[in-house]
């Protein structure tokens, strides 16, 4: 039998498998809308920042989050896999952490973990950043000057 006989069959199977949605949304998930957030620091894009939306409702389970790209842009995703966010009002947290560097041959017992943004932006209770997601939403936030603030110490391992 010709070794190329199976290529069309394999291609057909892959095509059919790609059309099947194995990533179906939960039945009770509300409609998601496109939501893009840009994070700036003194007017300049802030890359590699974790952005999360927090509802005031403690029973709300459809949290959205994303990480900013090189242009400071985060396209929000619900449950880390469904593009968009549920319409509503949210506190917005912005987190950019860095661990203290050390010589791996002589590691300390504890290393410092720094936040590169003002610590107020890490906690949904203290962040001044708010967003109302309604239809396709695009919003920018400027978190001001960045710098290292010790957030905590943790094991070096």
DRENRO-429886 format. One record per residue: chain; x, y, z negated of N, C-alpha, C in turn; residue number from 1. Coordinates in Angstrom, 2 decimals. Atoms other than C-alpha are relative to their C-alpha. Example, Ala and Ser with C-alpha at 12.3 -4.5 7.8 and 13.67 -1.06 7.14 Angstrom:
   c      n.px      n.py      n.pz     ca.px     ca.py     ca.pz      c.px      c.py      c.pz     k
   A      0.89     -1.19      0.00     12.30     -4.50     -7.80      0.90      1.20      0.00     1
   A     -0.82     -1.19      0.06     13.67     -1.06     -7.14     -0.77      1.09     -0.73     2
END
This chain:
   c      n.px      n.py      n.pz     ca.px     ca.py     ca.pz      c.px      c.py      c.pz     k
   A      0.85     -1.17      0.00      0.00      0.00      0.00      0.90      1.24      0.00     1
   A     -0.75     -1.23     -0.13      1.26      3.46      0.86      0.05      0.72     -1.36     2
   A     -0.14     -0.66      1.31      2.66      5.28     -2.20     -0.73      1.33     -0.06     3
   A      0.70     -1.29     -0.03      0.90      8.49     -1.09     -1.52     -0.16     -0.07     4
   A      1.42      0.28      0.04     -2.52      6.82     -1.21     -0.67      0.59     -1.24     5
   A      0.60     -0.43      1.27     -3.10      7.79     -4.85      0.01      1.52     -0.21     6
   A     -0.06     -1.45      0.19     -2.22     11.52     -4.50     -1.36      0.68      0.16     7
   A      1.32     -0.65     -0.11     -5.67     12.56     -3.17     -0.93     -0.40     -1.13     8
   A      0.86      0.46      1.09     -7.37     10.46     -5.83      0.37      0.72     -1.30     9
   A     -0.46     -0.71      1.20     -5.26     11.99     -8.61     -0.43      1.46      0.06    10
   A      0.42     -1.40     -0.16     -5.95     15.47     -7.23     -1.48      0.17     -0.24    11
   A      1.44     -0.06      0.20     -9.70     14.76     -7.18     -0.34     -0.12     -1.48    12
   A      0.25      0.21      1.43     -9.67     13.49    -10.78      0.37      1.25     -0.80    13
   A     -0.43     -1.21      0.71     -7.72     16.55    -11.97     -0.99      1.13      0.25    14
   A      0.96     -1.05     -0.33    -10.14     18.86    -10.15     -1.29     -0.18     -0.77    15
   A      1.25      0.27      0.72    -13.20     17.19    -11.68      0.21      0.24     -1.49    16
   A     -0.28     -0.19      1.43    -11.60     17.18    -15.16      0.08      1.47     -0.33    17
   A     -0.11     -1.44      0.23    -10.86     20.90    -14.81     -1.35      0.68      0.00    18
   A      1.33     -0.60     -0.06    -14.53     21.59    -14.08     -0.84     -0.33     -1.23    19
   A      0.72      0.37      1.20    -15.71     19.87    -17.24      0.46      0.89     -1.13    20
   A     -0.34     -0.90      1.08    -15.83     22.27    -20.17      0.14     -0.78     -1.30    21
   A     -0.27      0.72      1.25    -14.19     20.39    -23.04      0.16      0.97     -1.16    22
   A     -0.22     -1.03      1.00    -13.90     23.67    -24.93     -1.30      0.76     -0.23    23
   A      1.29     -0.65      0.13    -17.60     24.36    -25.41     -0.09      0.76     -1.32    24
   A      0.18     -0.84      1.18    -18.61     27.06    -27.85     -0.93     -0.66     -1.00    25
   A      0.95      0.50      1.01    -20.31     26.22    -31.14     -1.41      0.48      0.33    26
   A      1.39     -0.33     -0.35    -24.09     26.18    -30.69     -0.50      1.26     -0.70    27
   A      0.50     -1.16      0.74    -24.62     28.87    -33.33      0.84      1.26      0.19    28
   A     -0.86     -1.17     -0.20    -21.93     31.25    -32.04     -0.79      1.10      0.72    29
   A      0.67     -1.11     -0.68    -23.38     34.68    -31.22      0.74      0.38      1.28    30
   A     -0.60     -0.49     -1.24    -22.68     36.37    -27.91      1.27      0.78     -0.35    31
   A     -1.25     -0.73      0.17    -19.11     37.67    -27.65      0.11      1.05      1.09    32
   A     -0.21     -1.06     -0.98    -18.24     40.94    -25.93      1.49      0.32      0.07    33
   A     -1.40     -0.36     -0.21    -14.93     42.10    -24.51      0.39      1.11     -0.95    34
   A     -0.48     -1.01      0.94    -12.93     44.05    -27.06      1.52      0.05      0.08    35
   A     -1.44     -0.22     -0.12     -9.47     45.51    -26.54      0.41      1.11     -0.95    36
   A     -0.51     -0.97      0.97     -7.51     47.33    -29.23      1.45      0.30      0.34    37
   A     -1.39     -0.39     -0.19     -4.29     49.29    -28.74      0.52      0.55     -1.32    38
   A     -0.62     -0.46      1.25     -2.00     49.81    -31.73      1.23      0.83      0.37    39
   A     -1.10     -0.94     -0.25      0.36     52.78    -31.65      0.69      0.35     -1.31    40
   A     -0.77     -0.54      1.12      3.07     54.06    -33.98      0.56      1.33      0.47    41
   A     -0.39     -1.35     -0.40      3.50     57.80    -33.68     -0.12      0.19      1.51    42
   A      0.28     -0.16     -1.41      1.99     57.65    -30.20      0.64     -1.01      0.93    43
   A     -0.69      1.00     -0.82      4.17     54.77    -28.98     -0.59     -1.39     -0.25    44
   A      0.56      1.35      0.18      2.95     51.18    -28.37      0.76     -0.78     -1.07    45
   A     -0.59      0.82      1.05      3.56     48.81    -31.26     -0.21     -1.47      0.37    46
   A      0.14      1.40     -0.44      4.26     45.28    -29.92      0.09     -1.00     -1.15    47
   A     -0.10      1.13      0.94      3.96     41.94    -31.74     -0.61      0.28     -1.36    48
   A      0.72     -0.31      1.23      1.47     43.16    -34.31     -1.26     -0.86     -0.04    49
   A      1.23      0.77      0.16     -1.30     40.93    -35.65     -1.13      0.95     -0.36    50
   A      1.18     -0.85      0.22     -4.68     42.66    -35.45     -1.15     -0.93     -0.34    51
   A      1.14      0.83      0.40     -7.67     41.18    -37.29     -1.19      0.86     -0.35    52
   A      1.25     -0.66      0.35    -11.31     42.21    -37.65     -0.59     -0.72     -1.21    53
   A      0.58      0.56      1.22    -12.99     41.72    -41.04     -1.38      0.60     -0.22    54
   A      1.36     -0.44      0.27    -16.72     41.91    -41.59     -0.17      0.23     -1.50    55
   A      0.31     -0.24      1.42    -18.07     43.31    -44.87     -0.88     -1.12     -0.55    56
   A      0.87      1.09      0.41    -20.46     40.35    -44.94      0.85     -1.22     -0.35    57
   A     -0.85      1.14      0.40    -18.76     37.56    -46.96     -0.42     -1.32      0.67    58
   A      0.46      1.22     -0.66    -20.84     34.93    -45.09      0.26      0.01      1.50    59
   A     -0.27     -0.10     -1.43    -19.75     36.13    -41.64      1.17     -0.91      0.34    60
   A     -1.04      0.99     -0.29    -17.72     33.36    -40.03      0.65      0.18      1.37    61
   A     -0.49     -0.15     -1.37    -16.89     34.74    -36.56      1.10      1.05      0.09    62
   A     -1.10     -0.96      0.02    -13.67     36.60    -37.31      0.76     -0.01      1.32    63
   A     -0.77     -0.13     -1.24    -11.68     37.91    -34.35      1.39      0.52     -0.33    64
   A     -1.37     -0.46      0.19     -7.96     38.53    -34.05      0.79     -0.16      1.28    65
   A     -0.90      0.11     -1.15     -5.10     38.88    -31.59      1.34      0.60     -0.39    66
   A     -1.32     -0.59      0.18     -1.45     39.86    -31.31      0.24      0.96      1.15    67
   A     -0.23     -0.98     -1.05     -0.43     42.97    -29.42      1.13     -0.44      0.93    68
   A     -1.04      0.28     -0.99      1.61     42.68    -26.25      1.04      1.13     -0.02    69
   A     -1.07     -1.01     -0.06      4.59     44.85    -25.24     -0.54      1.42      0.10    70
   A      0.62     -1.32     -0.12      2.18     47.74    -24.56     -0.88      0.35     -1.20    71
   A      0.80     -0.24      1.20      0.57     47.50    -28.01     -1.45     -0.40      0.15    72
   A      1.39      0.36     -0.30     -2.60     46.00    -26.50     -0.31     -1.41     -0.52    73
   A      0.48      1.29      0.49     -4.53     43.19    -28.20     -1.40     -0.24      0.55    74
   A      1.31      0.40     -0.50     -7.42     41.44    -26.44     -0.56     -0.97     -1.01    75
   A      0.50      0.75      1.13     -9.53     40.15    -29.28     -0.58     -1.35      0.40    76
   A      0.42      1.38     -0.21    -10.29     36.45    -29.55     -0.65     -0.48     -1.29    77
   A      0.71      0.55      1.15    -12.79     34.77    -31.87      0.41     -1.45     -0.20    78
   A     -0.44      1.36      0.36    -11.66     31.60    -33.66      1.24     -0.42      0.79    79
   A     -1.26      0.24     -0.72     -8.33     31.87    -31.78     -0.17     -0.69      1.35    80
   A      0.16      0.68     -1.28     -9.90     30.47    -28.62     -1.11      0.53      0.89    81
   A      1.12     -0.52     -0.78    -13.02     32.35    -27.48      0.20      1.50      0.22    82
   A     -0.30     -1.40     -0.29    -12.32     35.66    -25.74     -1.18      0.90     -0.35    83
   A      1.01     -0.98      0.39    -14.21     38.60    -27.21     -0.24     -0.02     -1.50    84
   A      0.37     -0.12      1.41    -15.73     39.57    -30.53     -1.51      0.15     -0.09    85
   A      1.42     -0.17      0.26    -19.21     39.53    -32.02     -0.25      1.48     -0.26    86
   A      0.33     -1.40      0.24    -20.88     42.93    -31.96     -0.22      0.22     -1.49    87
   A      0.15     -0.34      1.41    -20.78     44.63    -35.34      1.05      1.00     -0.43    88
   A     -0.97     -0.94      0.57    -18.74     46.85    -37.64      1.02     -0.77     -0.82    89
   A     -1.09      0.74      0.63    -15.37     45.74    -38.93      1.04      0.95     -0.59    90
   A     -1.25     -0.60      0.47    -12.42     46.80    -41.03      1.09     -0.66      0.85    91
   A     -1.06      0.50     -0.86     -9.28     46.42    -38.91      1.30     -0.04     -0.79    92
   A     -1.30      0.10      0.65     -6.06     45.10    -40.41      1.07     -0.14      1.07    93
   A     -1.15      0.00     -0.91     -2.69     45.53    -38.74      1.19     -0.50     -0.81    94
   A     -1.07      0.62      0.76      0.15     43.29    -39.87      1.21     -0.27      0.90    95
   A     -1.26      0.32     -0.68      3.75     43.21    -38.72      1.01     -0.27     -1.11    96
   A     -0.90      0.41      1.08      6.00     41.26    -41.06      1.36     -0.39      0.55    97
   A     -1.36      0.40     -0.35      9.71     40.57    -41.02      0.63     -0.59     -1.25    98
   A     -0.71      0.61      1.13     11.78     38.28    -43.23      1.44      0.49     -0.02    99
   A     -1.40     -0.39      0.20     15.15     39.28    -44.63      0.89     -1.04      0.67   100
   A     -0.93      0.94     -0.61     17.98     37.75    -42.66      1.10     -0.36     -1.00   101
   A     -1.05      0.46      0.91     20.68     35.73    -44.39      0.87     -1.01      0.72   102
   A     -0.94      0.98     -0.54     23.61     33.47    -43.71     -0.54     -1.40     -0.33   103
   A      0.57      1.32      0.27     22.15     29.94    -43.30      0.91     -0.92     -0.79   104
   A     -0.93      0.84      0.77     25.30     28.43    -44.80     -0.01      0.34     -1.48   105
   A      0.07     -0.42      1.40     24.78     30.40    -48.01     -1.35      0.66     -0.26   106
   A      1.33     -0.62      0.15     21.02     30.91    -48.29     -0.28      0.39     -1.45   107
   A      0.42     -0.37      1.36     19.66     32.80    -51.28     -1.21     -0.84     -0.39   108
   A      1.18      0.75      0.45     16.92     31.24    -53.37     -1.28      0.69      0.47   109
   A      1.17     -0.76     -0.42     14.49     34.02    -52.48      0.41      0.99      1.09   110
   A     -0.24     -1.02     -1.01     14.23     36.28    -49.44     -1.16      0.99     -0.05   111
   A      1.02     -1.03     -0.02     12.34     39.52    -49.08     -0.80     -0.08      1.30   112
   A      0.88     -0.12     -1.16      9.37     39.78    -46.75     -0.42      1.46      0.05   113
   A      0.30     -1.42     -0.17      8.88     43.27    -45.37     -1.24      0.16      0.88   114
   A      1.02     -0.43     -0.95      5.87     44.91    -43.79      0.59      1.19      0.73   115
   A     -0.55     -1.09     -0.79      6.83     47.23    -40.96     -1.03      1.11      0.21   116
   A      1.01     -1.06     -0.02      3.56     49.17    -41.17     -0.35      0.32     -1.45   117
   A      0.43     -0.39      1.35      2.11     50.97    -44.17     -0.81     -1.15     -0.61   118
   A      0.70      1.13      0.63      0.89     48.29    -46.65     -1.52      0.15     -0.04   119
   A      1.46     -0.18      0.04     -2.61     49.84    -46.67     -0.69     -0.69      1.18   120
   A      0.61      0.59     -1.19     -3.20     48.38    -43.19     -0.12     -1.52     -0.05   121
   A     -0.01      1.46      0.10     -2.72     44.77    -44.36     -1.28     -0.54     -0.65   122
   A      1.13      0.46      0.80     -5.73     44.54    -46.67     -1.31      0.60      0.53   123
   A      1.27     -0.53     -0.50     -9.32     44.83    -45.37     -0.67      0.97     -0.97   124
   A      0.59     -0.91      0.99    -10.23     46.63    -48.62      0.65      1.37      0.00   125
   A     -0.71     -1.28      0.06     -7.63     49.37    -48.20      0.26      0.63      1.37   126
   A     -0.27     -0.57     -1.32     -7.28     49.82    -44.45     -1.00      1.10      0.33   127
   A      0.92     -1.06     -0.43     -8.71     53.10    -43.17     -0.53     -0.24      1.41   128
   A      0.37      0.25     -1.39     -9.11     51.57    -39.72     -1.33     -0.75      0.07   129
   A      1.32      0.61     -0.17    -12.69     50.76    -38.72     -0.33     -0.01      1.49   130
   A      0.43      0.08     -1.38    -14.25     49.68    -35.44     -1.45     -0.46      0.04   131
   A      1.36      0.47     -0.28    -17.79     49.30    -34.17      0.04     -0.63      1.39   132
   A      0.00      0.73     -1.26    -17.93     46.63    -31.49     -1.44      0.00      0.52   133
   A      1.33     -0.10     -0.60    -20.88     47.31    -29.20      0.19      0.00      1.52   134
   A     -0.28      0.11     -1.42    -20.80     46.12    -25.62      1.50     -0.08      0.20   135
   A     -1.45      0.02     -0.25    -17.39     46.24    -23.95      0.62      1.14     -0.81   136
   A     -0.58     -0.98      0.91    -15.26     48.03    -26.56      1.50      0.11      0.22   137
   A     -1.43     -0.29     -0.14    -11.87     49.67    -26.09      0.31      1.11     -1.01   138
   A     -0.33     -1.00      1.00    -10.24     51.55    -28.98      1.48     -0.04     -0.31   139
   A     -1.40     -0.12      0.41     -6.81     52.80    -30.03      0.09      0.45     -1.44   140
   A     -0.29     -0.41      1.37     -5.39     53.20    -33.51      1.47      0.37     -0.08   141
   A     -1.39     -0.38      0.24     -2.22     55.04    -34.50      0.27     -0.20     -1.48   142
   A     -0.29      0.33      1.39     -0.72     53.62    -37.69      1.15      0.85     -0.56   143
   A     -1.05     -0.89      0.48      1.87     56.39    -37.99      1.38     -0.62      0.04   144
   A     -1.39      0.42      0.02      5.50     55.88    -38.79      0.14     -1.41     -0.56   145
   A     -0.29      1.34      0.50      6.83     52.36    -39.23      1.31      0.05     -0.80   146
   A     -1.21      0.13      0.81      9.50     51.31    -41.68     -0.14     -1.24     -0.84   147
   A      0.04      1.22      0.80     10.39     48.45    -43.97     -0.42      0.30     -1.43   148
   A      0.44     -0.05      1.39      8.49     48.11    -47.22     -0.03     -1.44     -0.50   149
   A      0.00      1.36      0.54      9.09     45.05    -49.40     -1.44     -0.35     -0.41   150
   A      1.35      0.45      0.29      5.82     43.15    -49.54      0.01     -1.07     -1.09   151
   A     -0.10      1.11      0.98      6.89     40.06    -51.49      1.35     -0.68      0.16   152
   A     -1.15      0.87     -0.14      9.66     37.56    -52.08     -0.50     -1.42      0.07   153
   A      0.42      1.40     -0.13      9.42     33.92    -51.07      1.22     -0.88      0.11   154
   A     -1.10      0.96     -0.11     11.53     30.77    -51.00      0.70      0.14      1.36   155
   A     -0.79     -0.13     -1.23     14.32     30.91    -48.41     -0.16     -1.19      0.91   156
   A      0.07      1.22     -0.82     13.59     27.40    -47.18     -1.11      0.08      0.94   157
END
